[in-house]
Amino acid sequence: MRKTEMNEQQKKLTNEAGAPVAENENSLTAGPRGPVALQDVWLLEKLAHFDREVIPERRMHAKGWGAYGTFTCTHDISRWTRAKVLQKGMKTDVFVRFSTVAGERGAADAERDIRGVAVKFYTEEGNWDLVGNNTPTFFLRDVHNFPDLNRAVKRDPRTGMRSAQNNWDFWTLLPETFHQTTILMSNRGIPASFRNMHFYGEHTFSFYNEKNERVWCKFHFKTQQGIKNLTDEEAEMLIAKDRESHGRDLFGAIEKGDYPRWVMYVQIMTEEQAFHHYENPFDITKIWKHSEYPLHEVGVLELNRNPENYFAEVEQAAFTPAHVVPGIGFSPDKFLQGRLFVYGDAQRYRLGVNYNQIPVNRPKVEVHDYHRDGCMRTDGNYGGAPAYSPNSMGEWAAQPEVMEPPLDLSGSMYAYDPKDDPTDDCFRAGGDLWRVMTEEKRALLIENTARNIEPVTENIKYRHAVHCYWADKEYGKQMVQALRLSWDKVKQYSHLTQAQLVEETRH
């Protein structure tokens, strides 16, 4: 074997035991749109290592602020869900943590970044964690790329600095990021405060009712304080004076009794509608149009009490979308499927295996969870109860009455690539967003993008410009002008496939 061939072979991906890895972007699923298989052992290895990469802060969402409050269900949606927390008239205590995504614990609040929002509902049926962002979509649709997104937006291992080159190289190689990138670079990219932004559950979840009938749903929370955003210039001036602007705003508003509120809505899609939908309804990089699936009002979220101790409560608050209650379930969303494992695994590593015994995480109902021993066990550890199941004493008996309805699956188990789906269009939503923008907001989007991408090499700029062109010709034209690229070259590239475009712009 020649030396060059050996060098190329050495770059090939293996697992931690040295065996070759066959696929690194697409999860092993039950059919093209089915759930992720647990036997995707490379995915589990990749996520488990990712959870433990950095000590001691959160790998994502490190900089955060939180508050307590209530959720009051004001509308009847019992036809869709049996969840007690979502029955009309029910009032439930909550804890909410807001955060930025890319920054470390010392990062400035007013950076151009996605805002994370995690809501812990202390319900009569156990804790429900709804984990989302201030955008209705996300960068990625397969959890395989989650560690890679993190590494692209965090600090470069050689320089120790954040890298626009890394960001845009990664984003433009994965065209499904385009809609989220458009939102991030738009006027919505820097909220003025946590109080002045909407937030979303992002993923498709499921509801099931007393008759065990399933529908698919998406969660939306609309701010009642009005939408306010910052320009790059306003954010720079604010950061120079106050790196904790979002936290100070939230804390101060609650202290003086100006309690922030959001109204919760849901979108509903039947299983039949999902089967015939014109694109994969479980793809988190896609949205459900409100004109097709309107918003249904559910209730009001109000924050009315600040924590007594930031470190004991905000920093030790832990969330995972795996925590649901009867009446709320999951979907075959490949990104959600991975999050069901990775969030809980990260918390067990960060806070310890018994993190749910920490007061801010502890359910308000009695817990009888089978788990024993482990670091920082702080209760009676179930005393002399049998440690196994089944047993003759009736301990640890399952509750089949809350079982979700069965989900029909079809297709072979395989690492399917969504790009092979003829219904897949990564640019429709971004183009739609461009077309509903005012001229002023379009100009801001172009200016923000040009400023952000300016240090990046020209080949990657061309990649993004072509994506803009595919979304909307005018979007592409204005991006070409702002980046001082060749219009003829972009039009030439626009006739290529994404794979061909990547090859043409490799260097």
C-alpha positions as CSV (number, residue, x, y, z in Angstrom):
1,M,0.0,0.0,0.0
2,R,1.4,3.4,-1.0
3,K,2.1,6.0,1.7
4,T,-0.7,8.4,0.4
5,E,-3.2,5.5,0.5
6,M,-2.1,4.7,4.1
7,N,-2.5,8.3,5.1
8,E,-6.0,8.4,3.6
9,Q,-6.9,5.2,5.4
10,Q,-5.7,6.6,8.7
11,K,-8.3,9.4,8.3
12,K,-11.2,6.9,8.1
13,L,-13.5,6.8,11.1
14,T,-13.4,3.9,13.6
15,N,-15.1,3.3,17.0
16,E,-13.2,3.4,20.3
17,A,-12.1,-0.2,19.8
18,G,-10.6,0.5,16.3
19,A,-13.4,-1.1,14.2
20,P,-14.5,0.8,11.1
21,V,-17.7,2.9,11.4
22,A,-20.1,2.5,8.4
23,E,-22.3,5.6,8.9
24,N,-21.8,8.8,10.8
25,E,-24.7,11.0,9.9
26,N,-27.8,8.9,9.6
27,S,-29.2,6.9,12.5
28,L,-30.3,3.3,12.2
29,T,-34.2,3.5,12.0
30,A,-37.1,1.2,11.7
31,G,-38.1,2.2,8.2
32,P,-37.3,5.5,6.5
33,R,-39.4,7.5,8.9
34,G,-39.5,5.2,11.9
35,P,-37.9,5.5,15.4
36,V,-34.2,5.0,16.1
37,A,-32.9,1.5,16.9
38,L,-31.1,1.0,20.2
39,Q,-28.6,-1.3,18.4
40,D,-27.1,1.8,16.7
41,V,-24.1,1.2,18.9
42,W,-21.9,3.9,17.3
43,L,-24.6,6.5,18.0
44,L,-24.7,5.5,21.6
45,E,-20.9,5.6,21.9
46,K,-20.7,9.0,20.1
47,L,-23.4,10.5,22.4
48,A,-22.0,9.0,25.6
49,H,-18.6,10.5,24.9
50,F,-20.1,13.8,23.9
51,D,-21.9,14.0,27.3
52,R,-18.6,13.8,29.1
53,E,-16.4,16.0,26.9
54,V,-16.2,19.0,29.2
55,I,-16.1,19.3,33.0
56,P,-18.0,20.7,34.8
57,E,-20.4,23.0,33.0
58,R,-23.1,21.9,30.6
59,R,-21.8,21.2,27.1
60,M,-24.6,23.2,25.5
61,H,-26.8,25.8,27.2
62,A,-24.1,26.6,29.9
63,K,-25.1,30.2,30.5
64,G,-28.6,30.2,32.0
65,W,-31.2,32.0,34.2
66,G,-34.3,30.6,35.8
67,A,-37.5,31.3,37.7
68,Y,-40.5,29.6,39.3
69,G,-44.1,30.1,38.3
70,T,-47.4,28.4,37.4
71,F,-49.1,27.0,34.3
72,T,-52.8,27.3,34.2
73,C,-54.8,25.3,31.6
74,T,-57.6,27.6,30.3
75,H,-59.0,25.6,27.4
76,D,-60.4,22.1,26.9
77,I,-58.1,19.8,24.9
78,S,-59.2,16.6,26.5
79,R,-60.3,15.2,23.1
80,W,-56.5,14.9,22.3
81,T,-54.8,14.2,25.6
82,R,-55.5,12.6,29.0
83,A,-52.6,14.4,30.7
84,K,-53.9,15.9,33.9
85,V,-51.7,18.9,33.6
86,L,-53.5,19.8,30.3
87,Q,-57.1,19.5,31.6
88,K,-59.0,22.8,31.7
89,G,-58.8,24.5,35.1
90,M,-55.7,22.7,36.3
91,K,-52.9,24.9,37.8
92,T,-49.4,23.4,38.0
93,D,-46.2,24.7,39.5
94,V,-43.3,25.1,37.1
95,F,-39.6,25.9,37.0
96,V,-38.2,27.5,33.8
97,R,-34.6,27.8,32.7
98,F,-33.6,30.1,29.9
99,S,-30.2,30.0,28.2
100,T,-28.0,30.7,25.3
101,V,-26.6,27.7,23.4
102,A,-23.0,28.3,22.2
103,G,-21.6,30.4,25.0
104,E,-19.9,29.2,28.2
105,R,-21.1,30.2,31.7
106,G,-19.3,33.5,31.4
107,A,-20.6,34.4,27.9
108,A,-22.6,37.6,27.3
109,D,-26.4,37.2,27.3
110,A,-26.9,39.4,24.2
111,E,-24.9,37.4,21.7
112,R,-26.4,36.3,18.4
113,D,-27.4,32.8,19.3
114,I,-30.3,30.5,19.8
115,R,-32.1,30.8,23.2
116,G,-32.9,27.5,25.0
117,V,-36.0,27.3,27.1
118,A,-36.7,24.3,29.4
119,V,-39.9,24.0,31.4
120,K,-40.3,21.6,34.3
121,F,-44.0,21.0,35.2
122,Y,-44.4,19.5,38.7
123,T,-47.6,17.6,37.8
124,E,-49.8,15.3,39.8
125,E,-48.5,12.4,37.6
126,G,-44.8,13.2,38.0
127,N,-42.5,15.8,36.4
128,W,-42.9,16.7,32.7
129,D,-39.9,18.4,31.1
130,L,-40.6,20.3,27.9
131,V,-37.3,21.3,26.4
132,G,-37.2,23.7,23.4
133,N,-35.8,26.8,21.9
134,N,-36.9,30.3,20.8
135,T,-37.2,29.0,17.2
136,P,-39.8,26.6,15.8
137,T,-37.1,24.6,13.9
138,F,-33.5,23.4,14.5
139,F,-30.2,23.1,12.6
140,L,-30.2,19.3,12.4
141,R,-32.6,16.4,11.9
142,D,-30.4,13.5,13.0
143,V,-28.9,13.3,16.4
144,H,-25.7,11.9,14.9
145,N,-24.7,15.4,14.0
146,F,-25.5,16.8,17.5
147,P,-21.9,16.5,18.8
148,D,-20.6,17.9,15.5
149,L,-22.9,21.0,15.7
150,N,-21.6,21.6,19.2
151,R,-18.0,21.3,18.1
152,A,-18.6,23.6,15.1
153,V,-20.2,26.4,17.2
154,K,-17.9,26.0,20.3
155,R,-14.2,26.7,20.5
156,D,-11.7,25.4,17.9
157,P,-9.4,22.8,19.5
158,R,-6.3,24.4,17.9
159,T,-6.9,28.1,18.5
160,G,-9.2,27.9,21.5
161,M,-11.4,30.5,19.8
162,R,-14.8,30.4,18.1
163,S,-14.6,30.1,14.4
164,A,-16.9,31.5,11.7
165,Q,-15.1,29.2,9.3
166,N,-16.1,26.1,11.2
167,N,-19.7,27.3,11.6
168,W,-20.3,28.1,8.0
169,D,-18.4,25.1,6.6
170,F,-20.5,22.8,8.8
171,W,-23.8,24.6,8.1
172,T,-23.4,24.7,4.3
173,L,-22.4,21.0,4.1
174,L,-25.8,20.2,5.8
175,P,-28.5,22.0,3.8
176,E,-31.2,21.2,6.3
177,T,-29.6,23.9,8.5
178,F,-30.6,26.6,6.0
179,H,-34.0,27.6,7.6
180,Q,-32.5,27.9,11.1
181,T,-29.5,29.8,9.8
182,T,-31.8,32.3,8.1
183,I,-33.7,32.8,11.4
184,L,-30.4,33.2,13.3
185,M,-29.1,35.8,10.9
186,S,-32.4,37.7,10.8
187,N,-33.6,40.4,13.1
188,R,-34.8,37.6,15.4
189,G,-31.2,36.4,16.0
190,I,-30.7,38.5,19.2
191,P,-33.8,38.8,21.4
192,A,-33.8,41.9,23.6
193,S,-34.6,39.7,26.6
194,F,-36.0,36.3,27.5
195,R,-39.3,38.0,28.3
196,N,-39.6,39.4,24.8
197,M,-39.5,36.2,22.7
198,H,-41.7,33.3,21.8
199,F,-40.4,29.8,22.4
200,Y,-41.3,26.4,21.0
201,G,-41.1,22.7,21.9
202,E,-39.7,22.3,18.3
203,H,-40.0,18.5,18.1
204,T,-43.1,16.7,17.1
205,F,-44.6,15.0,20.2
206,S,-47.7,12.9,20.6
207,F,-50.9,13.2,22.5
208,Y,-53.2,10.3,23.4
209,N,-56.6,10.5,25.0
210,E,-58.7,8.4,27.4
211,K,-59.7,6.2,24.4
212,N,-56.0,5.7,23.6
213,E,-56.3,7.6,20.3
214,R,-53.1,9.2,19.2
215,V,-52.5,12.5,17.4
216,W,-49.2,14.3,16.8
217,C,-48.6,17.8,18.3
218,K,-46.2,20.7,18.4
219,F,-46.0,23.2,21.3
220,H,-45.8,27.0,20.9
221,F,-45.5,29.6,23.7
222,K,-46.2,33.2,22.6
223,T,-44.9,36.1,24.7
224,Q,-47.4,38.5,26.2
225,Q,-44.7,41.2,26.6
226,G,-44.3,41.8,22.9
227,I,-41.4,40.8,20.6
228,K,-38.3,42.9,20.9
229,N,-34.9,42.2,19.2
230,L,-31.5,43.9,19.1
231,T,-29.4,44.8,16.1
232,D,-25.7,43.9,16.2
233,E,-24.8,47.5,17.0
234,E,-27.3,47.6,19.9
235,A,-26.1,44.3,21.2
236,E,-22.4,45.4,21.1
237,M,-23.2,48.5,23.1
238,L,-25.2,46.6,25.6
239,I,-22.6,43.8,26.1
240,A,-19.9,46.5,26.7
241,K,-21.9,47.6,29.7
242,D,-23.7,44.5,30.9
243,R,-22.9,40.9,30.1
244,E,-25.8,39.7,32.2
245,S,-28.5,41.7,30.5
246,H,-31.1,38.9,30.0
247,G,-30.7,37.6,33.5
248,R,-30.9,41.1,35.1
249,D,-34.0,41.9,33.1
250,L,-35.8,38.6,34.1
251,F,-34.8,38.8,37.8
252,G,-35.6,42.5,38.1
253,A,-39.1,42.2,36.4
254,I,-40.1,39.4,38.8
255,E,-38.7,41.2,41.8
256,K,-40.9,44.2,41.2
257,G,-44.0,42.1,40.4
258,D,-44.0,42.6,36.6
259,Y,-44.6,38.8,36.1
260,P,-43.8,37.7,32.5
261,R,-46.4,35.6,30.8
262,W,-46.6,33.3,27.7
263,V,-49.7,31.7,26.2
264,M,-49.3,28.0,25.2
265,Y,-50.7,26.8,21.9
266,V,-50.6,23.4,20.2
267,Q,-50.7,22.4,16.6
268,I,-52.4,19.0,16.0
269,M,-51.9,16.6,13.1
270,T,-53.7,13.2,12.9
271,E,-51.9,10.0,12.1
272,E,-53.7,9.9,8.7
273,Q,-52.6,13.5,7.9
274,A,-49.0,12.6,8.9
275,F,-49.0,9.6,6.6
276,H,-50.1,11.8,3.6
277,H,-48.1,14.9,4.5
278,Y,-46.0,16.3,1.6
279,E,-42.8,16.1,3.6
280,N,-41.6,14.2,6.7
281,P,-43.7,15.7,9.6
282,F,-41.3,14.4,12.1
283,D,-38.2,16.2,10.7
284,I,-37.4,18.9,13.2
285,T,-35.8,21.1,10.4
286,K,-39.3,21.4,8.9
287,I,-42.3,23.4,10.2
288,W,-46.1,22.8,10.1
289,K,-47.7,25.7,8.4
290,H,-50.3,27.5,10.5
291,S,-52.6,27.8,7.5
292,E,-52.7,24.0,7.4
293,Y,-52.4,23.1,11.1
294,P,-53.8,26.1,13.1
295,L,-52.8,27.0,16.6
296,H,-55.1,25.9,19.4
297,E,-54.9,27.8,22.7
298,V,-54.2,25.7,25.8
299,G,-53.2,27.9,28.8
300,V,-51.0,30.5,30.4
301,L,-47.5,30.2,31.7
302,E,-46.5,32.9,34.3
303,L,-43.2,33.3,36.1
304,N,-43.6,34.9,39.6
305,R,-40.8,33.9,41.9
306,N,-37.0,34.1,41.7
307,P,-34.8,31.3,43.1
308,E,-33.3,31.9,46.5
309,N,-30.0,30.4,45.5
310,Y,-28.8,30.5,41.8
311,F,-26.3,27.7,42.2
312,A,-28.6,25.3,44.1
313,E,-31.5,25.9,41.8
314,V,-30.7,27.3,38.4
315,E,-27.4,25.5,38.0
316,Q,-28.6,22.2,39.4
317,A,-31.9,22.2,37.5
318,A,-31.8,19.3,35.0
319,F,-34.1,18.5,32.2
320,T,-34.7,15.7,29.7
321,P,-37.5,15.3,27.1
322,A,-37.7,11.7,28.3
323,H,-39.7,12.9,31.3
324,V,-43.3,12.9,30.1
325,V,-46.5,12.0,31.8
326,P,-49.5,9.8,30.7
327,G,-51.2,11.5,27.7
328,I,-48.0,12.9,26.3
329,G,-45.6,10.8,24.2
330,F,-42.9,10.9,21.6
331,S,-42.6,10.7,17.8
332,P,-40.2,9.1,15.3
333,D,-38.3,12.4,15.1
334,K,-34.7,11.2,14.9
335,F,-33.3,14.1,16.7
336,L,-35.9,13.7,19.6
337,Q,-35.1,10.0,19.7
338,G,-31.4,10.7,20.4
339,R,-32.3,13.4,22.9
340,L,-34.3,10.9,24.9
341,F,-31.0,9.3,25.8
342,V,-28.4,12.0,25.7
343,Y,-30.1,14.6,28.0
344,G,-30.6,12.2,30.9
345,D,-27.2,10.6,30.4
346,A,-25.5,14.1,30.5
347,Q,-27.3,15.0,33.7
348,R,-26.3,11.7,35.4
349,Y,-22.8,12.6,34.5
350,R,-22.9,16.3,35.4
351,L,-24.9,16.1,38.6
352,G,-24.8,12.4,39.5
353,V,-27.0,9.4,39.0
354,N,-29.4,10.6,41.7
355,Y,-29.8,14.1,40.3
356,N,-33.6,13.9,40.5
357,Q,-33.4,13.9,44.3
358,I,-32.0,17.5,44.2
359,P,-34.9,19.8,45.4
360,V,-35.3,21.7,42.2
361,N,-35.6,18.5,40.2
362,R,-37.6,16.5,42.8
363,P,-41.2,15.6,41.8
364,K,-44.0,16.7,44.1
365,V,-45.5,13.2,44.0
366,E,-44.2,10.1,45.7
367,V,-41.5,8.4,43.7
368,H,-41.1,4.6,43.6
369,D,-38.6,4.2,40.8
370,Y,-36.7,0.9,41.4
371,H,-33.3,2.6,41.3
372,R,-31.0,1.9,44.3
373,D,-27.8,3.1,45.8
374,G,-25.4,5.3,43.6
375,C,-23.5,8.4,44.5
376,M,-25.3,11.0,46.7
377,R,-28.3,8.9,47.6
378,T,-30.1,11.1,50.1
379,D,-33.2,9.2,51.1
380,G,-33.9,5.9,52.7
381,N,-33.0,4.0,49.5
382,Y,-36.3,2.0,49.9
383,G,-35.1,0.3,53.0
384,G,-35.4,-3.5,52.9
385,A,-37.7,-3.6,49.9
386,P,-36.7,-6.4,47.4
387,A,-34.1,-5.3,44.9
388,Y,-35.5,-7.4,42.0
389,S,-38.6,-7.7,39.9
390,P,-40.8,-9.7,39.5
391,N,-41.1,-10.6,43.2
392,S,-43.8,-12.1,45.4
393,M,-44.3,-8.9,47.5
394,G,-45.9,-6.8,44.8
395,E,-43.1,-4.2,44.7
396,W,-42.2,-2.4,41.4
397,A,-45.4,-3.5,39.7
398,A,-45.8,-1.9,36.2
399,Q,-48.9,0.2,35.4
400,P,-50.0,-1.0,31.9
401,E,-53.1,1.3,32.0
402,V,-50.9,4.3,30.9
403,M,-49.3,2.5,28.0
404,E,-49.3,4.5,24.7
405,P,-51.2,3.2,21.7
406,P,-49.2,1.0,19.3
407,L,-47.4,2.7,16.5
408,D,-47.5,1.1,13.0
409,L,-44.1,0.9,11.3
410,S,-43.0,-0.1,7.8
411,G,-39.8,-0.7,6.0
412,S,-36.5,-2.3,6.7
413,M,-34.1,-1.2,9.5
414,Y,-31.3,0.8,7.9
415,A,-29.4,4.0,8.1
416,Y,-31.6,6.0,5.8
417,D,-30.5,9.3,4.3
418,P,-33.3,11.8,4.2
419,K,-31.8,13.4,1.1
420,D,-32.9,10.3,-0.7
421,D,-36.5,11.1,0.1
422,P,-38.1,12.7,-3.0
423,T,-40.3,14.9,-0.7
424,D,-37.3,16.4,1.1
425,D,-36.9,20.1,0.4
426,C,-34.4,21.9,2.7
427,F,-35.0,25.3,1.2
428,R,-38.8,25.7,1.0
429,A,-39.2,27.0,4.6
430,G,-36.3,29.5,4.3
431,G,-37.6,30.8,1.0
432,D,-41.1,31.2,2.5
433,L,-39.6,33.1,5.5
434,W,-37.7,35.4,3.1
435,R,-40.9,36.1,1.1
436,V,-42.9,37.2,4.2
437,M,-40.2,39.5,5.4
438,T,-40.4,43.3,5.0
439,E,-37.8,45.0,2.9
440,E,-36.2,46.4,6.1
441,K,-36.0,42.9,7.7
442,R,-34.6,41.4,4.4
443,A,-31.9,44.1,4.5
444,L,-31.0,43.3,8.1
445,L,-30.8,39.6,7.3
446,I,-28.4,40.2,4.4
447,E,-26.3,42.7,6.5
448,N,-26.1,40.4,9.5
449,T,-25.1,37.4,7.4
450,A,-22.5,39.3,5.4
451,R,-20.9,40.6,8.7
452,N,-21.0,37.1,10.3
453,I,-19.6,35.2,7.2
454,E,-17.0,37.9,6.2
455,P,-13.9,36.0,7.6
456,V,-14.9,32.7,6.0
457,T,-13.2,31.4,2.8
458,E,-14.8,32.2,-0.5
459,N,-15.7,28.6,-1.4
460,I,-18.0,28.4,1.6
461,K,-19.5,31.8,0.8
462,Y,-20.5,30.5,-2.6
463,R,-22.1,27.4,-1.0
464,H,-24.3,29.6,1.1
465,A,-25.1,32.0,-1.7
466,V,-26.3,29.0,-3.8
467,H,-28.5,27.8,-1.0
468,C,-30.0,31.3,-0.8
469,Y,-30.6,31.2,-4.5
470,W,-32.3,27.8,-4.2
471,A,-34.6,29.2,-1.5
472,D,-35.5,32.4,-3.5
473,K,-33.7,33.9,-6.5
474,E,-33.9,37.4,-5.0
475,Y,-32.5,36.2,-1.7
476,G,-29.6,34.7,-3.6
477,K,-29.1,37.8,-5.7
478,Q,-28.9,40.1,-2.6
479,M,-26.6,37.7,-0.8
480,V,-24.2,37.6,-3.9
481,Q,-24.1,41.4,-3.9
482,A,-23.4,41.6,-0.2
483,L,-20.7,39.0,-0.3
484,R,-19.2,40.5,-3.6
485,L,-19.4,37.1,-5.4
486,S,-19.9,36.3,-9.1
487,W,-23.6,36.2,-10.0
488,D,-22.8,34.1,-13.1
489,K,-20.9,31.6,-11.0
490,V,-23.7,31.2,-8.5
491,K,-26.2,30.7,-11.4
492,Q,-23.8,28.1,-12.8
493,Y,-23.6,26.3,-9.4
494,S,-27.3,26.5,-9.0
495,H,-27.8,23.7,-11.6
496,L,-25.8,21.3,-9.6
497,T,-27.0,18.9,-6.9
498,Q,-26.0,19.5,-3.3
499,A,-23.4,16.7,-3.6
500,Q,-22.0,18.3,-6.8
501,L,-22.0,21.7,-5.2
502,V,-20.0,20.4,-2.2
503,E,-17.5,18.8,-4.5
504,E,-17.1,22.0,-6.6
505,T,-16.6,24.1,-3.5
506,R,-14.4,21.7,-1.6
507,H,-11.4,24.1,-1.7
